[in-house]
Each structure stands twice: as structure tokens, then as C-alpha cells.
Amino acid sequence: MKSAVERQLGIIGEAVNKIRKLDPAHPIPEADRIVQFRNRLIHSYDTIDDTFVWPILQKHLPALKNAIRQARKR
């Protein structure tokens, strides 16, 4: 489960990074932090603390999902 969650967060981070490069004006809240976390997941996975990942899932992921939905309506 942990591996799957971290993999999906890595994919989200990569997608946000690509969107930023293709359309720098695209409003993604906390894009820099998302990409930084992705880089940490991918390159420094041994330093990831589960107590840090859980709040991302609970608080930040729903907010990101909502922001993406709003952006798609434009």
C-alpha cells in the first residue's frame, strides 16, 4: 500500500512538473512544493517519513484535486 501511494504521488508530481513546463501560467497551487516532494520521493525515498505523507493525502491532495477540476472548467 505504501509503495502504491508513493508511486501515485510521484506520478502526480511529474504531471504537475510537465504542466508547469508546457503552460507556466497554469495556476496549480503549491506546484513548486509538489514537484519538490516528487523529487524527494524518487531520489531520496529512504528519507520519507510516513507521518509526513499522511497529511498530504488527507489535506493537500483533495485541495489539489479540486484546483485541477476548477482549472479544467475554464
N, CA, C and O atoms as a Maestro MAE file, in Angstrom:
{
 s_m_m2io_version
 :::
 2.0.0
}

f_m_ct {
 s_m_title
 :::
 protein
 m_atom[296] {
  # First column is atom index #
  i_m_mmod_type
  r_m_x_coord
  r_m_y_coord
  r_m_z_coord
  i_m_residue_number
  s_m_chain_name
  s_m_pdb_residue_name
  s_m_pdb_atom_name
  i_m_atomic_number
  :::
  1 25 0.837 -1.178 0.000 1 A "MET " " N  " 7
  2 3 0.000 0.000 0.000 1 A "MET " " CA " 6
  3 2 0.887 1.248 0.000 1 A "MET " " C  " 6
  4 15 0.668 2.174 -0.781 1 A "MET " " O  " 8
  5 25 1.877 1.262 0.873 2 A "LYS " " N  " 7
  6 3 2.775 2.409 0.960 2 A "LYS " " CA " 6
  7 2 3.457 2.666 -0.380 2 A "LYS " " C  " 6
  8 15 3.526 3.806 -0.838 2 A "LYS " " O  " 8
  9 25 3.946 1.632 -0.990 3 A "SER " " N  " 7
  10 3 4.628 1.764 -2.276 3 A "SER " " CA " 6
  11 2 3.683 2.319 -3.340 3 A "SER " " C  " 6
  12 15 4.070 3.176 -4.135 3 A "SER " " O  " 8
  13 25 2.459 1.833 -3.353 4 A "ALA " " N  " 7
  14 3 1.479 2.291 -4.340 4 A "ALA " " CA " 6
  15 2 1.144 3.766 -4.142 4 A "ALA " " C  " 6
  16 15 1.063 4.524 -5.109 4 A "ALA " " O  " 8
  17 25 0.951 4.166 -2.905 5 A "VAL " " N  " 7
  18 3 0.649 5.570 -2.609 5 A "VAL " " CA " 6
  19 2 1.808 6.459 -3.034 5 A "VAL " " C  " 6
  20 15 1.601 7.483 -3.684 5 A "VAL " " O  " 8
  21 25 3.022 6.075 -2.673 6 A "GLU " " N  " 7
  22 3 4.185 6.877 -3.031 6 A "GLU " " CA " 6
  23 2 4.361 6.930 -4.547 6 A "GLU " " C  " 6
  24 15 4.750 7.963 -5.091 6 A "GLU " " O  " 8
  25 25 4.082 5.836 -5.219 7 A "ARG " " N  " 7
  26 3 4.180 5.819 -6.685 7 A "ARG " " CA " 6
  27 2 3.188 6.804 -7.303 7 A "ARG " " C  " 6
  28 15 3.537 7.557 -8.212 7 A "ARG " " O  " 8
  29 25 1.963 6.794 -6.809 8 A "GLN " " N  " 7
  30 3 0.943 7.701 -7.341 8 A "GLN " " CA " 6
  31 2 1.283 9.162 -7.051 8 A "GLN " " C  " 6
  32 15 1.049 10.028 -7.894 8 A "GLN " " O  " 8
  33 25 1.827 9.440 -5.881 9 A "LEU " " N  " 7
  34 3 2.252 10.812 -5.579 9 A "LEU " " CA " 6
  35 2 3.396 11.235 -6.492 9 A "LEU " " C  " 6
  36 15 3.473 12.396 -6.895 9 A "LEU " " O  " 8
  37 25 4.275 10.308 -6.817 10 A "GLY " " N  " 7
  38 3 5.349 10.602 -7.763 10 A "GLY " " CA " 6
  39 2 4.806 10.922 -9.144 10 A "GLY " " C  " 6
  40 15 5.302 11.828 -9.813 10 A "GLY " " O  " 8
  41 25 3.801 10.192 -9.570 11 A "ILE " " N  " 7
  42 3 3.176 10.440 -10.868 11 A "ILE " " CA " 6
  43 2 2.496 11.808 -10.877 11 A "ILE " " C  " 6
  44 15 2.600 12.548 -11.855 11 A "ILE " " O  " 8
  45 25 1.810 12.136 -9.807 12 A "ILE " " N  " 7
  46 3 1.174 13.449 -9.705 12 A "ILE " " CA " 6
  47 2 2.225 14.552 -9.793 12 A "ILE " " C  " 6
  48 15 2.043 15.538 -10.507 12 A "ILE " " O  " 8
  49 25 3.317 14.379 -9.069 13 A "GLY " " N  " 7
  50 3 4.393 15.377 -9.103 13 A "GLY " " CA " 6
  51 2 4.979 15.540 -10.492 13 A "GLY " " C  " 6
  52 15 5.279 16.658 -10.912 13 A "GLY " " O  " 8
  53 25 5.142 14.451 -11.200 14 A "GLU " " N  " 7
  54 3 5.678 14.509 -12.569 14 A "GLU " " CA " 6
  55 2 4.688 15.214 -13.487 14 A "GLU " " C  " 6
  56 15 5.092 16.014 -14.331 14 A "GLU " " O  " 8
  57 25 3.402 14.932 -13.334 15 A "ALA " " N  " 7
  58 3 2.382 15.581 -14.155 15 A "ALA " " CA " 6
  59 2 2.355 17.092 -13.901 15 A "ALA " " C  " 6
  60 15 2.268 17.881 -14.842 15 A "ALA " " O  " 8
  61 25 2.428 17.485 -12.645 16 A "VAL " " N  " 7
  62 3 2.450 18.911 -12.311 16 A "VAL " " CA " 6
  63 2 3.676 19.575 -12.928 16 A "VAL " " C  " 6
  64 15 3.584 20.684 -13.453 16 A "VAL " " O  " 8
  65 25 4.804 18.912 -12.867 17 A "ASN " " N  " 7
  66 3 6.033 19.459 -13.452 17 A "ASN " " CA " 6
  67 2 5.877 19.654 -14.964 17 A "ASN " " C  " 6
  68 15 6.295 20.679 -15.504 17 A "ASN " " O  " 8
  69 25 5.284 18.687 -15.636 18 A "LYS " " N  " 7
  70 3 5.083 18.800 -17.086 18 A "LYS " " CA " 6
  71 2 4.105 19.913 -17.428 18 A "LYS " " C  " 6
  72 15 4.317 20.648 -18.393 18 A "LYS " " O  " 8
  73 25 3.043 20.046 -16.653 19 A "ILE " " N  " 7
  74 3 2.082 21.124 -16.884 19 A "ILE " " CA " 6
  75 2 2.767 22.474 -16.722 19 A "ILE " " C  " 6
  76 15 2.555 23.379 -17.530 19 A "ILE " " O  " 8
  77 25 3.584 22.616 -15.687 20 A "ARG " " N  " 7
  78 3 4.310 23.883 -15.478 20 A "ARG " " CA " 6
  79 2 5.185 24.222 -16.664 20 A "ARG " " C  " 6
  80 15 5.277 25.386 -17.054 20 A "ARG " " O  " 8
  81 25 5.833 23.218 -17.245 21 A "LYS " " N  " 7
  82 3 6.717 23.464 -18.382 21 A "LYS " " CA " 6
  83 2 5.935 23.800 -19.645 21 A "LYS " " C  " 6
  84 15 6.347 24.666 -20.418 21 A "LYS " " O  " 8
  85 25 4.819 23.127 -19.859 22 A "LEU " " N  " 7
  86 3 4.013 23.372 -21.053 22 A "LEU " " CA " 6
  87 2 3.235 24.681 -20.979 22 A "LEU " " C  " 6
  88 15 3.077 25.377 -21.983 22 A "LEU " " O  " 8
  89 25 2.752 25.009 -19.788 23 A "ASP " " N  " 7
  90 3 1.936 26.205 -19.606 23 A "ASP " " CA " 6
  91 2 2.292 26.851 -18.270 23 A "ASP " " C  " 6
  92 15 1.606 26.629 -17.272 23 A "ASP " " O  " 8
  93 25 3.364 27.651 -18.246 24 A "PRO " " N  " 7
  94 3 3.813 28.256 -16.980 24 A "PRO " " CA " 6
  95 2 2.758 29.124 -16.295 24 A "PRO " " C  " 6
  96 15 2.829 29.343 -15.086 24 A "PRO " " O  " 8
  97 25 1.793 29.612 -17.048 25 A "ALA " " N  " 7
  98 3 0.750 30.458 -16.462 25 A "ALA " " CA " 6
  99 2 -0.377 29.643 -15.831 25 A "ALA " " C  " 6
  100 15 -1.254 30.204 -15.175 25 A "ALA " " O  " 8
  101 25 -0.359 28.325 -16.023 26 A "HIS " " N  " 7
  102 3 -1.411 27.465 -15.473 26 A "HIS " " CA " 6
  103 2 -1.362 27.510 -13.947 26 A "HIS " " C  " 6
  104 15 -0.327 27.216 -13.349 26 A "HIS " " O  " 8
  105 25 -2.464 27.872 -13.327 27 A "PRO " " N  " 7
  106 3 -2.457 28.043 -11.866 27 A "PRO " " CA " 6
  107 2 -2.602 26.732 -11.096 27 A "PRO " " C  " 6
  108 15 -3.714 26.243 -10.897 27 A "PRO " " O  " 8
  109 25 -1.506 26.181 -10.677 28 A "ILE " " N  " 7
  110 3 -1.541 24.992 -9.824 28 A "ILE " " CA " 6
  111 2 -1.004 25.412 -8.460 28 A "ILE " " C  " 6
  112 15 0.174 25.746 -8.324 28 A "ILE " " O  " 8
  113 25 -1.869 25.394 -7.457 29 A "PRO " " N  " 7
  114 3 -1.416 25.801 -6.119 29 A "PRO " " CA " 6
  115 2 -0.298 24.884 -5.610 29 A "PRO " " C  " 6
  116 15 -0.361 23.662 -5.748 29 A "PRO " " O  " 8
  117 25 0.700 25.494 -5.033 30 A "GLU " " N  " 7
  118 3 1.810 24.748 -4.417 30 A "GLU " " CA " 6
  119 2 2.579 23.890 -5.413 30 A "GLU " " C  " 6
  120 15 3.147 22.866 -5.033 30 A "GLU " " O  " 8
  121 25 2.607 24.288 -6.679 31 A "ALA " " N  " 7
  122 3 3.279 23.480 -7.710 31 A "ALA " " CA " 6
  123 2 4.739 23.218 -7.360 31 A "ALA " " C  " 6
  124 15 5.224 22.099 -7.527 31 A "ALA " " O  " 8
  125 25 5.438 24.232 -6.881 32 A "ASP " " N  " 7
  126 3 6.855 24.039 -6.529 32 A "ASP " " CA " 6
  127 2 7.016 22.981 -5.447 32 A "ASP " " C  " 6
  128 15 7.892 22.121 -5.538 32 A "ASP " " O  " 8
  129 25 6.178 23.042 -4.433 33 A "ARG " " N  " 7
  130 3 6.275 22.073 -3.332 33 A "ARG " " CA " 6
  131 2 5.917 20.667 -3.785 33 A "ARG " " C  " 6
  132 15 6.516 19.692 -3.333 33 A "ARG " " O  " 8
  133 25 4.938 20.562 -4.680 34 A "ILE " " N  " 7
  134 3 4.540 19.254 -5.198 34 A "ILE " " CA " 6
  135 2 5.696 18.615 -5.951 34 A "ILE " " C  " 6
  136 15 5.993 17.435 -5.760 34 A "ILE " " O  " 8
  137 25 6.345 19.393 -6.806 35 A "VAL " " N  " 7
  138 3 7.460 18.876 -7.597 35 A "VAL " " CA " 6
  139 2 8.654 18.554 -6.682 35 A "VAL " " C  " 6
  140 15 9.338 17.551 -6.886 35 A "VAL " " O  " 8
  141 25 8.898 19.385 -5.698 36 A "GLN " " N  " 7
  142 3 9.992 19.109 -4.757 36 A "GLN " " CA " 6
  143 2 9.736 17.804 -3.996 36 A "GLN " " C  " 6
  144 15 10.652 17.007 -3.793 36 A "GLN " " O  " 8
  145 25 8.493 17.596 -3.582 37 A "PHE " " N  " 7
  146 3 8.163 16.354 -2.881 37 A "PHE " " CA " 6
  147 2 8.326 15.154 -3.801 37 A "PHE " " C  " 6
  148 15 8.818 14.106 -3.381 37 A "PHE " " O  " 8
  149 25 7.915 15.303 -5.054 38 A "ARG " " N  " 7
  150 3 8.099 14.233 -6.036 38 A "ARG " " CA " 6
  151 2 9.575 13.886 -6.171 38 A "ARG " " C  " 6
  152 15 9.946 12.712 -6.180 38 A "ARG " " O  " 8
  153 25 10.406 14.904 -6.275 39 A "ASN " " N  " 7
  154 3 11.842 14.668 -6.402 39 A "ASN " " CA " 6
  155 2 12.400 13.947 -5.179 39 A "ASN " " C  " 6
  156 15 13.256 13.070 -5.295 39 A "ASN " " O  " 8
  157 25 11.913 14.323 -4.032 40 A "ARG " " N  " 7
  158 3 12.363 13.655 -2.804 40 A "ARG " " CA " 6
  159 2 11.896 12.200 -2.785 40 A "ARG " " C  " 6
  160 15 12.658 11.309 -2.411 40 A "ARG " " O  " 8
  161 25 10.653 11.957 -3.182 41 A "LEU " " N  " 7
  162 3 10.133 10.589 -3.242 41 A "LEU " " CA " 6
  163 2 10.966 9.718 -4.174 41 A "LEU " " C  " 6
  164 15 11.284 8.573 -3.850 41 A "LEU " " O  " 8
  165 25 11.313 10.266 -5.325 42 A "ILE " " N  " 7
  166 3 12.007 9.494 -6.343 42 A "ILE " " CA " 6
  167 2 13.490 9.325 -6.037 42 A "ILE " " C  " 6
  168 15 14.049 8.244 -6.223 42 A "ILE " " O  " 8
  169 25 14.125 10.394 -5.568 43 A "HIS " " N  " 7
  170 3 15.576 10.371 -5.419 43 A "HIS " " CA " 6
  171 2 16.069 10.140 -3.992 43 A "HIS " " C  " 6
  172 15 17.194 9.684 -3.789 43 A "HIS " " O  " 8
  173 25 15.240 10.448 -3.016 44 A "SER " " N  " 7
  174 3 15.652 10.271 -1.611 44 A "SER " " CA " 6
  175 2 14.583 9.514 -0.843 44 A "SER " " C  " 6
  176 15 14.230 9.874 0.280 44 A "SER " " O  " 8
  177 25 14.079 8.465 -1.461 45 A "TYR " " N  " 7
  178 3 12.963 7.710 -0.889 45 A "TYR " " CA " 6
  179 2 13.246 7.188 0.511 45 A "TYR " " C  " 6
  180 15 12.322 6.976 1.297 45 A "TYR " " O  " 8
  181 25 14.501 6.983 0.821 46 A "ASP " " N  " 7
  182 3 14.839 6.441 2.141 46 A "ASP " " CA " 6
  183 2 14.678 7.467 3.258 46 A "ASP " " C  " 6
  184 15 14.781 7.119 4.435 46 A "ASP " " O  " 8
  185 25 14.429 8.723 2.904 47 A "THR " " N  " 7
  186 3 14.251 9.767 3.926 47 A "THR " " CA " 6
  187 2 12.775 10.112 4.125 47 A "THR " " C  " 6
  188 15 12.454 10.992 4.924 47 A "THR " " O  " 8
  189 25 11.881 9.442 3.420 48 A "ILE " " N  " 7
  190 3 10.453 9.747 3.514 48 A "ILE " " CA " 6
  191 2 9.880 9.159 4.801 48 A "ILE " " C  " 6
  192 15 10.057 7.977 5.099 48 A "ILE " " O  " 8
  193 25 9.193 10.011 5.551 49 A "ASP " " N  " 7
  194 3 8.567 9.618 6.808 49 A "ASP " " CA " 6
  195 2 7.065 9.475 6.567 49 A "ASP " " C  " 6
  196 15 6.427 10.393 6.051 49 A "ASP " " O  " 8
  197 25 6.510 8.340 6.934 50 A "ASP " " N  " 7
  198 3 5.084 8.097 6.724 50 A "ASP " " CA " 6
  199 2 4.206 9.152 7.387 50 A "ASP " " C  " 6
  200 15 3.128 9.466 6.883 50 A "ASP " " O  " 8
  201 25 4.655 9.698 8.507 51 A "THR " " N  " 7
  202 3 3.855 10.712 9.195 51 A "THR " " CA " 6
  203 2 3.829 12.022 8.405 51 A "THR " " C  " 6
  204 15 3.005 12.896 8.676 51 A "THR " " O  " 8
  205 25 4.719 12.156 7.440 52 A "PHE " " N  " 7
  206 3 4.726 13.316 6.556 52 A "PHE " " CA " 6
  207 2 3.806 13.081 5.361 52 A "PHE " " C  " 6
  208 15 3.185 14.023 4.868 52 A "PHE " " O  " 8
  209 25 3.710 11.853 4.895 53 A "VAL " " N  " 7
  210 3 2.906 11.519 3.715 53 A "VAL " " CA " 6
  211 2 1.417 11.568 4.047 53 A "VAL " " C  " 6
  212 15 0.629 12.059 3.238 53 A "VAL " " O  " 8
  213 25 1.021 11.081 5.195 54 A "TRP " " N  " 7
  214 3 -0.394 11.003 5.542 54 A "TRP " " CA " 6
  215 2 -1.107 12.358 5.478 54 A "TRP " " C  " 6
  216 15 -2.188 12.428 4.894 54 A "TRP " " O  " 8
  217 25 -0.560 13.429 6.045 55 A "PRO " " N  " 7
  218 3 -1.237 14.732 5.920 55 A "PRO " " CA " 6
  219 2 -1.364 15.205 4.471 55 A "PRO " " C  " 6
  220 15 -2.314 15.911 4.132 55 A "PRO " " O  " 8
  221 25 -0.424 14.826 3.627 56 A "ILE " " N  " 7
  222 3 -0.533 15.181 2.211 56 A "ILE " " CA " 6
  223 2 -1.780 14.538 1.626 56 A "ILE " " C  " 6
  224 15 -2.539 15.180 0.900 56 A "ILE " " O  " 8
  225 25 -1.983 13.274 1.944 57 A "LEU " " N  " 7
  226 3 -3.160 12.565 1.434 57 A "LEU " " CA " 6
  227 2 -4.448 13.158 1.987 57 A "LEU " " C  " 6
  228 15 -5.431 13.295 1.260 57 A "LEU " " O  " 8
  229 25 -4.450 13.504 3.245 58 A "GLN " " N  " 7
  230 3 -5.658 13.980 3.905 58 A "GLN " " CA " 6
  231 2 -6.007 15.428 3.582 58 A "GLN " " C  " 6
  232 15 -7.178 15.754 3.387 58 A "GLN " " O  " 8
  233 25 -5.011 16.290 3.524 59 A "LYS " " N  " 7
  234 3 -5.269 17.724 3.400 59 A "LYS " " CA " 6
  235 2 -4.960 18.263 2.004 59 A "LYS " " C  " 6
  236 15 -5.798 18.927 1.393 59 A "LYS " " O  " 8
  237 25 -3.790 17.986 1.512 60 A "HIS " " N  " 7
  238 3 -3.319 18.643 0.297 60 A "HIS " " CA " 6
  239 2 -3.810 17.980 -0.991 60 A "HIS " " C  " 6
  240 15 -4.069 18.676 -1.973 60 A "HIS " " O  " 8
  241 25 -3.940 16.687 -1.009 61 A "LEU " " N  " 7
  242 3 -4.391 16.007 -2.220 61 A "LEU " " CA " 6
  243 2 -5.825 16.400 -2.596 61 A "LEU " " C  " 6
  244 15 -6.075 16.674 -3.770 61 A "LEU " " O  " 8
  245 25 -6.770 16.441 -1.661 62 A "PRO " " N  " 7
  246 3 -8.113 16.896 -2.036 62 A "PRO " " CA " 6
  247 2 -8.129 18.338 -2.554 62 A "PRO " " C  " 6
  248 15 -8.877 18.652 -3.480 62 A "PRO " " O  " 8
  249 25 -7.322 19.203 -1.974 63 A "ALA " " N  " 7
  250 3 -7.253 20.599 -2.443 63 A "ALA " " CA " 6
  251 2 -6.690 20.668 -3.858 63 A "ALA " " C  " 6
  252 15 -7.171 21.447 -4.681 63 A "ALA " " O  " 8
  253 25 -5.680 19.864 -4.140 64 A "LEU " " N  " 7
  254 3 -5.109 19.823 -5.488 64 A "LEU " " CA " 6
  255 2 -6.138 19.290 -6.483 64 A "LEU " " C  " 6
  256 15 -6.288 19.831 -7.578 64 A "LEU " " O  " 8
  257 25 -6.831 18.249 -6.105 65 A "LYS " " N  " 7
  258 3 -7.855 17.666 -6.969 65 A "LYS " " CA " 6
  259 2 -8.927 18.704 -7.309 65 A "LYS " " C  " 6
  260 15 -9.358 18.810 -8.458 65 A "LYS " " O  " 8
  261 25 -9.344 19.451 -6.321 66 A "ASN " " N  " 7
  262 3 -10.343 20.494 -6.524 66 A "ASN " " CA " 6
  263 2 -9.806 21.596 -7.446 66 A "ASN " " C  " 6
  264 15 -10.528 22.069 -8.324 66 A "ASN " " O  " 8
  265 25 -8.574 21.999 -7.258 67 A "ALA " " N  " 7
  266 3 -7.968 23.042 -8.098 67 A "ALA " " CA " 6
  267 2 -7.868 22.589 -9.548 67 A "ALA " " C  " 6
  268 15 -8.098 23.383 -10.461 67 A "ALA " " O  " 8
  269 25 -7.529 21.328 -9.769 68 A "ILE " " N  " 7
  270 3 -7.434 20.796 -11.128 68 A "ILE " " CA " 6
  271 2 -8.829 20.755 -11.765 68 A "ILE " " C  " 6
  272 15 -8.988 21.095 -12.937 68 A "ILE " " O  " 8
  273 25 -9.819 20.345 -11.004 69 A "ARG " " N  " 7
  274 3 -11.189 20.334 -11.543 69 A "ARG " " CA " 6
  275 2 -11.628 21.737 -11.952 69 A "ARG " " C  " 6
  276 15 -12.227 21.922 -13.011 69 A "ARG " " O  " 8
  277 25 -11.328 22.716 -11.115 70 A "GLN " " N  " 7
  278 3 -11.697 24.103 -11.434 70 A "GLN " " CA " 6
  279 2 -10.971 24.585 -12.677 70 A "GLN " " C  " 6
  280 15 -11.564 25.263 -13.517 70 A "GLN " " O  " 8
  281 25 -9.705 24.246 -12.805 71 A "ALA " " N  " 7
  282 3 -8.921 24.678 -13.965 71 A "ALA " " CA " 6
  283 2 -9.453 24.047 -15.246 71 A "ALA " " C  " 6
  284 15 -9.434 24.681 -16.301 71 A "ALA " " O  " 8
  285 25 -9.913 22.841 -15.170 72 A "ARG " " N  " 7
  286 3 -10.435 22.139 -16.358 72 A "ARG " " CA " 6
  287 2 -11.739 22.764 -16.832 72 A "ARG " " C  " 6
  288 15 -12.088 22.628 -18.005 72 A "ARG " " O  " 8
  289 25 -12.467 23.443 -15.957 73 A "LYS " " N  " 7
  290 3 -13.730 24.078 -16.337 73 A "LYS " " CA " 6
  291 2 -13.501 25.361 -17.131 73 A "LYS " " C  " 6
  292 15 -14.411 25.838 -17.810 73 A "LYS " " O  " 8
  293 25 -12.313 25.916 -17.056 74 A "ARG " " N  " 7
  294 3 -12.026 27.193 -17.742 74 A "ARG " " CA " 6
  295 2 -11.847 27.012 -19.202 74 A "ARG " " C  " 6
  296 15 -11.602 27.982 -19.919 74 A "ARG " " O  " 8
  :::
 }
 m_bond[295] {
  # First column is bond index #
  i_m_from
  i_m_to
  i_m_order
  :::
  1 1 2 1
  2 2 3 1
  3 3 4 2
  4 3 5 1
  5 5 6 1
  6 6 7 1
  7 7 8 2
  8 7 9 1
  9 9 10 1
  10 10 11 1
  11 11 12 2
  12 11 13 1
  13 13 14 1
  14 14 15 1
  15 15 16 2
  16 15 17 1
  17 17 18 1
  18 18 19 1
  19 19 20 2
  20 19 21 1
  21 21 22 1
  22 22 23 1
  23 23 24 2
  24 23 25 1
  25 25 26 1
  26 26 27 1
  27 27 28 2
  28 27 29 1
  29 29 30 1
  30 30 31 1
  31 31 32 2
  32 31 33 1
  33 33 34 1
  34 34 35 1
  35 35 36 2
  36 35 37 1
  37 37 38 1
  38 38 39 1
  39 39 40 2
  40 39 41 1
  41 41 42 1
  42 42 43 1
  43 43 44 2
  44 43 45 1
  45 45 46 1
  46 46 47 1
  47 47 48 2
  48 47 49 1
  49 49 50 1
  50 50 51 1
  51 51 52 2
  52 51 53 1
  53 53 54 1
  54 54 55 1
  55 55 56 2
  56 55 57 1
  57 57 58 1
  58 58 59 1
  59 59 60 2
  60 59 61 1
  61 61 62 1
  62 62 63 1
  63 63 64 2
  64 63 65 1
  65 65 66 1
  66 66 67 1
  67 67 68 2
  68 67 69 1
  69 69 70 1
  70 70 71 1
  71 71 72 2
  72 71 73 1
  73 73 74 1
  74 74 75 1
  75 75 76 2
  76 75 77 1
  77 77 78 1
  78 78 79 1
  79 79 80 2
  80 79 81 1
  81 81 82 1
  82 82 83 1
  83 83 84 2
  84 83 85 1
  85 85 86 1
  86 86 87 1
  87 87 88 2
  88 87 89 1
  89 89 90 1
  90 90 91 1
  91 91 92 2
  92 91 93 1
  93 93 94 1
  94 94 95 1
  95 95 96 2
  96 95 97 1
  97 97 98 1
  98 98 99 1
  99 99 100 2
  100 99 101 1
  101 101 102 1
  102 102 103 1
  103 103 104 2
  104 103 105 1
  105 105 106 1
  106 106 107 1
  107 107 108 2
  108 107 109 1
  109 109 110 1
  110 110 111 1
  111 111 112 2
  112 111 113 1
  113 113 114 1
  114 114 115 1
  115 115 116 2
  116 115 117 1
  117 117 118 1
  118 118 119 1
  119 119 120 2
  120 119 121 1
  121 121 122 1
  122 122 123 1
  123 123 124 2
  124 123 125 1
  125 125 126 1
  126 126 127 1
  127 127 128 2
  128 127 129 1
  129 129 130 1
  130 130 131 1
  131 131 132 2
  132 131 133 1
  133 133 134 1
  134 134 135 1
  135 135 136 2
  136 135 137 1
  137 137 138 1
  138 138 139 1
  139 139 140 2
  140 139 141 1
  141 141 142 1
  142 142 143 1
  143 143 144 2
  144 143 145 1
  145 145 146 1
  146 146 147 1
  147 147 148 2
  148 147 149 1
  149 149 150 1
  150 150 151 1
  151 151 152 2
  152 151 153 1
  153 153 154 1
  154 154 155 1
  155 155 156 2
  156 155 157 1
  157 157 158 1
  158 158 159 1
  159 159 160 2
  160 159 161 1
  161 161 162 1
  162 162 163 1
  163 163 164 2
  164 163 165 1
  165 165 166 1
  166 166 167 1
  167 167 168 2
  168 167 169 1
  169 169 170 1
  170 170 171 1
  171 171 172 2
  172 171 173 1
  173 173 174 1
  174 174 175 1
  175 175 176 2
  176 175 177 1
  177 177 178 1
  178 178 179 1
  179 179 180 2
  180 179 181 1
  181 181 182 1
  182 182 183 1
  183 183 184 2
  184 183 185 1
  185 185 186 1
  186 186 187 1
  187 187 188 2
  188 187 189 1
  189 189 190 1
  190 190 191 1
  191 191 192 2
  192 191 193 1
  193 193 194 1
  194 194 195 1
  195 195 196 2
  196 195 197 1
  197 197 198 1
  198 198 199 1
  199 199 200 2
  200 199 201 1
  201 201 202 1
  202 202 203 1
  203 203 204 2
  204 203 205 1
  205 205 206 1
  206 206 207 1
  207 207 208 2
  208 207 209 1
  209 209 210 1
  210 210 211 1
  211 211 212 2
  212 211 213 1
  213 213 214 1
  214 214 215 1
  215 215 216 2
  216 215 217 1
  217 217 218 1
  218 218 219 1
  219 219 220 2
  220 219 221 1
  221 221 222 1
  222 222 223 1
  223 223 224 2
  224 223 225 1
  225 225 226 1
  226 226 227 1
  227 227 228 2
  228 227 229 1
  229 229 230 1
  230 230 231 1
  231 231 232 2
  232 231 233 1
  233 233 234 1
  234 234 235 1
  235 235 236 2
  236 235 237 1
  237 237 238 1
  238 238 239 1
  239 239 240 2
  240 239 241 1
  241 241 242 1
  242 242 243 1
  243 243 244 2
  244 243 245 1
  245 245 246 1
  246 246 247 1
  247 247 248 2
  248 247 249 1
  249 249 250 1
  250 250 251 1
  251 251 252 2
  252 251 253 1
  253 253 254 1
  254 254 255 1
  255 255 256 2
  256 255 257 1
  257 257 258 1
  258 258 259 1
  259 259 260 2
  260 259 261 1
  261 261 262 1
  262 262 263 1
  263 263 264 2
  264 263 265 1
  265 265 266 1
  266 266 267 1
  267 267 268 2
  268 267 269 1
  269 269 270 1
  270 270 271 1
  271 271 272 2
  272 271 273 1
  273 273 274 1
  274 274 275 1
  275 275 276 2
  276 275 277 1
  277 277 278 1
  278 278 279 1
  279 279 280 2
  280 279 281 1
  281 281 282 1
  282 282 283 1
  283 283 284 2
  284 283 285 1
  285 285 286 1
  286 286 287 1
  287 287 288 2
  288 287 289 1
  289 289 290 1
  290 290 291 1
  291 291 292 2
  292 291 293 1
  293 293 294 1
  294 294 295 1
  295 295 296 2
  :::
 }
}
